Amino acid sequence: MMHKKCSFFILNLTICVFLYTIGFTVEAIKLNSLRHLSSSNDEQNGDHRLELVERDLATARYLIKKAAMSTENNSMLILNEMGVSSTTRIYRNPVSFFESYRQMEKRFKVYVYEEGEPPLVHRGPCKNIYTIEGRFIEQLEILQPHAPGARTWDPHRAHAYFLPFSVADLVKYAYDKSSHDFTPLIATFGDYVQVVMRKHPFWNRTAGADHFMLAAHDWGPYVSKGIPELYSNSIRALCNANTSEGFVPSKDVPIPRINLYDGSMPSQLTVSPLPSLKNRTFLAFFAGGRHGPIRPILFEHWKDRDLEYFPVYEYLPEGLDYYSFLLRSRFCLCPSGFEVSSPRIAEAIWAECVPVIISEGYVLPFSDVLQWNEFSISVSVADIPNLRDMLAALPEEEIERLRGGVKAVKKHFVLNQPPKRFDVFNMILHSVWLRRLNLRLRLPSL
């Protein structure tokens, strides 16, 4: 399984019982701005408020650790409370996940920097392949003062700080395609971060470690690389979660790529119930462009070879409906394109079609809490010539088991407006929350 290639480590013993199946690097950071303490009341008050934030996180760690020691009966109760069958194994540790999620809902506060203007800041695309970028910014910023939710207008209460910058719109408005030059993109984003650094004390005291950005565009990693502290220390929530391009699972967050053409879920995939296994006459399906190094290999072996049973198209012929193919397929092939992620993974899950992930170096979304082998199949590029036979050899009982996992995990990959518990917006927040839990700031008074 591709996602098992990523090695995680954990040093923070206060929450190791919860995270022993997840594993994140816990980085002890001394606050640079506190090395030389001032006697001013402002600094003393700032230190005190930061200490309260850290003690709040310490309480959450303790409660998560305590929950992790629960019995199997508690695990079944938790699954029922989440609306999931007690037989599912999609979660690494359901009790720990649920307690962590509850603690996030109760405590987690995010400060959104107000600097900057649209189109590059405070908004993003909501009706294309970069939908998740615009919708996340929109949903976080739409929260009003004193309303329930993660956003806080008091930066001293925040556990994390969000840079509401749209990399997708940066590329749209500031990139000259004829130049092939990334420099203006990196410089523009760098200027924005410099403004934040100069106006506020929060970045400098942690070297950006409790700050996060979110980018759906493939170039998110490249743009962030131009700011060394952000690249090395900050939490980067990225669709392009490629370990070969600097993605670090211990601090960065892999997020799903979601393509909503008109801003809404495809209507064909919102009806209930969706077709059962016996009504899915295709073994597997793929249609897409010849992008990247993997898809040409898939086309070489399977393009137009077996359209009645194993349809693989370079582009779907005019007049055929893409989503109807998803609904008639047992497996949906999800090969990487130019970059590791693909919107087909989320689309397959929406269609209750088992994703077949063909990728290299891809850290799958929410893999800190989800067991992807319970609702998907990962195959190597070397297995492409035998792909049809491999999938056809799986017994129906195994396919039904995987589809049961797909149905259970679907709610984690759906965008709702307004957001709902456990949906993709809140799962991204929870992933950031986990990384922040594992960042323990060392204060002189602690």
C-alpha positions in Angstrom: 0.0 0.0 0.0 1.4 3.4 -1.1 0.3 5.2 2.1 2.2 2.7 4.3 5.5 3.9 2.8 5.5 7.0 4.9 7.4 6.6 8.1 6.0 8.5 11.1 7.6 9.1 14.4 6.4 10.4 17.8 8.2 11.9 20.7 5.4 13.5 22.7 4.6 10.8 25.4 1.6 12.7 26.7 -0.4 11.6 23.6 1.5 8.6 22.4 -1.3 6.2 23.3 -3.6 8.1 20.8 -1.0 8.6 18.1 0.8 5.3 18.2 -0.9 4.2 15.0 -0.6 7.6 13.5 2.8 9.0 14.5 3.8 12.6 14.1 7.1 14.2 14.9 6.8 16.4 18.0 9.0 19.4 17.7 10.0 21.2 20.9 10.5 24.9 19.9 11.7 27.6 22.2 10.1 30.9 21.6 12.7 33.2 20.2 10.9 36.3 21.3 10.9 35.1 24.9 14.6 34.4 25.3 15.1 37.8 26.7 12.2 38.6 28.9 11.0 42.1 29.3 9.6 43.6 32.4 6.8 45.3 30.5 3.2 44.5 31.5 2.3 43.8 27.8 5.0 41.2 27.5 4.1 39.6 30.8 0.4 39.5 29.8 1.4 38.0 26.4 3.4 35.3 28.1 0.6 34.5 30.4 -2.0 34.2 27.6 0.3 32.0 25.6 0.9 29.8 28.7 -2.9 29.4 29.0 -3.1 28.3 25.3 -0.4 25.7 25.9 -2.1 24.4 29.1 -5.4 24.1 27.2 -3.6 21.9 24.6 -2.0 19.9 27.4 -5.5 19.2 28.9 -6.6 18.0 25.5 -3.6 15.7 25.2 -4.4 14.1 28.6 -8.1 13.5 27.7 -7.2 12.0 24.4 -4.7 9.7 26.1 -7.3 8.7 28.6 -9.8 7.9 25.9 -7.3 5.8 24.1 -7.4 3.3 27.0 -11.1 2.7 26.5 -12.6 -0.8 26.0 -13.8 -2.4 22.9 -17.4 -1.8 24.0 -16.7 1.9 24.1 -15.3 1.7 20.6 -18.6 0.2 19.3 -20.6 2.9 21.1 -18.4 5.6 19.5 -18.9 4.1 16.0 -22.6 4.1 16.5 -22.5 7.7 17.7 -20.6 8.6 14.5 -23.2 6.8 12.4 -20.8 4.1 11.3 -21.3 0.3 11.4 -19.6 -1.4 14.4 -18.0 -3.8 11.9 -16.1 -1.1 10.0 -12.4 -0.8 10.3 -11.9 2.5 8.4 -10.5 4.2 11.5 -7.1 3.4 13.0 -8.5 4.0 16.5 -12.1 5.2 16.5 -12.2 6.1 20.2 -9.1 8.2 20.0 -10.3 9.9 16.8 -13.7 10.7 18.3 -12.2 12.1 21.5 -9.7 14.2 19.5 -12.4 15.5 17.3 -14.6 16.4 20.3 -11.6 18.2 21.9 -11.1 20.1 18.6 -14.7 21.2 18.5 -14.5 22.3 22.1 -11.2 24.1 22.1 -9.5 24.6 18.8 -9.2 28.3 17.8 -7.8 29.6 14.6 -6.8 33.3 14.0 -7.2 34.4 10.3 -4.9 37.2 9.3 -6.8 40.2 8.0 -4.0 41.6 5.8 -4.3 41.6 2.1 -7.1 42.0 -0.5 -8.8 39.8 -3.1 -8.2 38.3 -5.5 -5.1 36.8 -4.0 -6.1 36.9 -0.3 -9.4 36.1 1.5 -10.9 34.2 -1.4 -10.2 31.4 -3.8 -11.7 29.4 -6.7 -14.9 27.5 -5.7 -16.0 26.1 -9.1 -13.1 24.1 -10.6 -10.4 21.6 -9.7 -9.2 23.9 -7.0 -12.6 24.1 -5.3 -11.3 23.0 -1.9 -9.0 26.0 -1.7 -11.7 28.6 -2.2 -14.3 26.8 -0.1 -12.0 26.3 2.9 -11.1 30.0 2.9 -14.7 31.0 2.5 -16.1 28.7 5.2 -13.4 29.7 7.8 -13.8 33.5 7.1 -17.6 33.4 7.0 -17.7 32.6 10.7 -18.8 35.6 12.7 -17.6 36.9 16.1 -19.1 35.1 19.0 -20.6 32.4 16.7 -19.7 28.7 17.2 -16.8 27.5 15.3 -13.0 27.5 15.2 -12.3 31.1 14.2 -11.3 33.6 16.8 -10.8 37.3 16.5 -8.4 37.4 19.4 -5.0 36.3 18.2 -3.8 35.7 21.8 -6.4 32.9 22.2 -5.4 31.2 19.0 -3.8 27.7 18.8 -3.0 28.2 15.1 -2.8 31.1 12.6 -4.1 30.8 9.1 -2.6 32.6 6.0 -5.7 33.0 3.8 -3.7 33.2 0.6 -4.9 31.6 -2.7 -2.1 29.9 -4.6 -4.5 29.0 -7.4 -5.5 32.7 -7.9 -1.9 33.7 -7.5 -1.0 31.5 -10.5 -4.1 32.8 -12.4 -3.3 36.5 -11.9 0.5 36.7 -11.5 2.0 34.0 -13.7 3.1 34.7 -17.2 2.7 31.3 -19.1 5.2 32.3 -21.7 8.0 33.0 -19.1 8.0 29.6 -17.3 9.3 31.7 -14.4 8.1 31.0 -10.8 10.0 33.9 -9.3 7.1 36.4 -9.4 4.8 33.9 -7.6 7.3 33.2 -4.9 8.1 36.9 -4.5 4.4 37.9 -4.2 3.6 35.2 -1.6 6.8 36.1 0.2 5.8 39.8 0.4 2.5 38.8 2.0 4.2 36.7 4.6 6.7 39.5 5.3 3.8 41.9 6.0 2.4 39.4 8.5 5.8 39.0 10.1 6.3 42.7 10.5 2.8 43.6 11.8 2.3 40.8 14.3 4.5 39.0 16.9 3.1 35.6 16.4 5.1 34.3 13.5 8.4 35.4 14.8 8.0 33.8 18.3 7.6 30.3 16.8 9.4 30.7 13.4 6.0 30.1 11.8 5.5 26.6 13.4 2.0 27.3 14.6 0.9 28.8 11.3 -0.7 27.1 8.3 -1.5 27.6 4.7 -3.7 25.6 2.3 -3.1 25.1 -1.4 -5.1 23.1 -3.9 -2.9 24.1 -6.8 -0.1 21.7 -7.8 2.4 24.5 -7.4 1.6 25.0 -3.7 4.8 23.2 -2.7 7.0 25.3 -5.0 5.5 28.7 -3.9 6.0 27.7 -0.2 9.6 26.6 -0.8 10.5 30.3 -1.5 9.9 31.0 2.2 12.4 28.8 4.1 10.8 29.1 7.6 7.3 28.3 6.2 8.6 25.4 4.1 10.5 23.9 7.0 8.4 24.8 10.0 4.8 25.7 9.1 1.9 23.4 8.5 1.2 23.1 4.8 -2.2 21.7 3.8 -1.6 20.5 0.3 -3.4 18.5 -2.4 0.0 17.8 -4.0 1.1 15.8 -1.0 4.2 14.3 -2.6 7.0 13.1 -0.4 9.5 13.3 -3.3 8.7 17.1 -3.5 9.3 17.9 0.2 5.9 17.0 1.7 6.6 16.0 5.4 3.7 13.9 6.9 4.8 14.8 10.4 3.9 18.5 10.0 2.1 18.9 6.7 -1.5 18.0 5.9 -2.6 16.0 2.8 -6.0 17.2 1.6 -8.3 15.7 -1.0 -8.6 17.3 -4.5 -12.2 18.1 -5.2 -13.5 19.3 -8.6 -17.0 20.9 -8.5 -17.8 22.4 -11.9 -20.7 24.5 -10.7 -19.8 24.6 -7.0 -22.2 21.8 -6.1 -22.0 18.0 -5.8 -22.8 16.2 -9.1 -26.6 15.5 -8.9 -26.1 12.0 -10.3 -24.1 11.1 -7.2 -26.5 12.6 -4.6 -29.5 10.2 -5.2 -30.0 7.4 -2.7 -29.6 4.5 -2.9 -26.8 4.3 -5.4 -26.5 1.1 -7.6 -25.7 -2.1 -5.8 -22.7 -4.3 -6.7 -24.8 -6.6 -8.8 -25.9 -3.6 -10.9 -22.4 -2.6 -11.6 -21.5 -4.2 -14.9 -18.1 -2.7 -15.4 -15.1 -4.1 -13.5 -13.3 -0.8 -13.5 -13.3 2.5 -15.4 -11.0 5.4 -16.3 -11.3 8.4 -18.6 -8.8 11.3 -18.6 -5.9 13.0 -20.3 -2.5 11.7 -21.0 -0.9 13.6 -18.2 2.3 12.6 -16.3 4.3 9.4 -16.4 1.7 6.8 -15.2 -1.3 7.3 -17.4 0.6 6.6 -20.7 1.5 3.2 -19.3 -2.2 2.6 -18.4 -3.2 3.6 -21.9 -0.6 1.4 -23.5 -2.0 -1.7 -21.9 -5.7 -0.9 -21.5 -7.0 2.0 -23.6 -10.0 0.8 -25.7 -9.0 -2.8 -25.1 -12.1 -4.0 -23.3 -14.8 -1.3 -23.3 -17.6 -3.7 -22.3 -16.0 -4.8 -19.1 -12.9 -2.8 -18.4 -13.4 0.6 -20.1 -10.3 2.8 -20.2 -10.7 5.9 -22.4 -8.1 8.7 -23.0 -11.1 11.0 -23.2 -14.7 10.0 -22.8 -16.4 10.1 -26.3 -19.0 12.9 -26.8 -22.4 11.9 -25.6 -21.3 9.6 -22.8 -21.9 10.6 -19.2 -18.8 10.4 -16.9 -20.7 9.9 -13.7 -22.9 7.1 -15.1 -19.7 5.2 -15.7 -18.6 5.7 -12.1 -22.0 4.4 -11.0 -21.8 1.3 -13.2 -18.2 0.4 -12.0 -17.1 -1.7 -9.1 -13.6 -0.1 -9.2 -12.6 3.4 -10.3 -9.0 3.8 -11.5 -7.2 6.8 -10.0 -3.8 7.1 -11.6 -1.7 10.2 -10.9 -1.4 12.9 -13.5 1.3 15.5 -13.6 1.1 15.4 -9.8 0.2 12.7 -7.3 -3.3 13.7 -6.3 -6.5 13.3 -8.4 -10.1 14.4 -8.0 -11.1 10.9 -9.1 -10.5 9.6 -5.6 -13.2 11.8 -4.1 -15.5 11.2 -7.1 -15.1 7.4 -6.7 -16.0 7.6 -3.0 -19.0 9.7 -3.8 -20.1 7.1 -6.3 -19.5 4.3 -3.8 -17.0 2.8 -6.3 -13.8 1.4 -4.8 -10.8 3.7 -5.6 -7.8 2.0 -7.2 -4.9 4.3 -6.5 -1.9 4.2 -8.8 0.6 6.7 -7.6 4.1 7.1 -6.2 5.0 9.1 -3.1 1.4 10.1 -2.4 0.4 10.7 1.3 -3.3 10.0 1.2 -5.8 12.5 2.8 -6.6 12.0 6.5 -4.4 8.9 6.6 -3.5 9.9 10.2 -6.9 8.6 11.3 -8.2 6.6 8.3 -7.0 3.1 7.2 -7.1 3.4 3.4 -6.7 -0.3 2.8 -10.2 -0.7 4.3 -11.9 1.2 1.5 -9.4 1.4 -1.4 -6.8 -0.6 -3.3 -3.3 0.7 -4.0 -1.3 -0.8 -6.8 2.2 -0.2 -8.1 2.9 1.0 -11.6 4.6 -2.3 -12.3 1.2 -4.0 -11.8 -0.6 -2.1 -14.5 -0.2 -4.8 -17.2 -2.0 -7.3 -14.8 -4.5 -4.8 -13.4 -7.7 -6.3 -14.9 -6.8 -9.9 -13.8 -5.8 -8.6 -10.3 -9.2 -6.9 -9.8 -11.2 -9.7 -11.4 -9.6 -12.2 -9.0 -11.1 -10.5 -5.9 -14.1 -12.3 -4.5 -17.4 -10.5 -4.3 -17.3 -10.7 -0.5 -14.0 -8.7 -0.5 -15.4 -6.1 -2.9 -18.6 -5.7 -0.7 -16.3 -5.2 2.3 -14.4 -2.5 0.6 -17.6 -0.8 -0.7 -18.9 -0.9 2.9 -15.8 1.0 3.9 -16.3 3.5 1.0 -19.9 4.1 2.2 -18.7 4.7 5.8 -16.0 7.1 4.8 -18.0 9.1 2.2 -19.1 11.8 4.7 -15.4 12.7 5.3 -15.0 13.7 1.6 -18.2 15.7 1.1 -18.3 19.5 1.0 -21.3 20.9 2.8 -22.5 24.5 3.0 -22.7 25.2 5.8 -20.2 22.5 7.0 -21.4 19.5 8.9 -19.6 17.4 11.6 -16.9 15.1 10.1 -17.2 16.5 6.6 -14.1 17.4 4.5 -13.9 21.0 5.9 -13.8 19.8 9.5 -11.6 16.8 8.7 -9.0 19.3 7.3 -9.3 21.4 10.5 -8.9 18.2 12.5 -5.7 17.3 10.6 -4.3 20.8 11.4 -5.4 20.3 15.1 -3.5 17.1 15.3 -0.3 18.7 14.0 -0.8 21.6 16.5 -1.3 19.1 19.4 2.1 17.6 18.5 3.8 21.0 18.5 4.7 21.8 22.1 5.9 25.3 22.7 8.5 25.5 25.5 7.8 28.6 27.6 10.2 29.8 30.3 7.4 29.4 32.9 6.6 25.8 31.9 
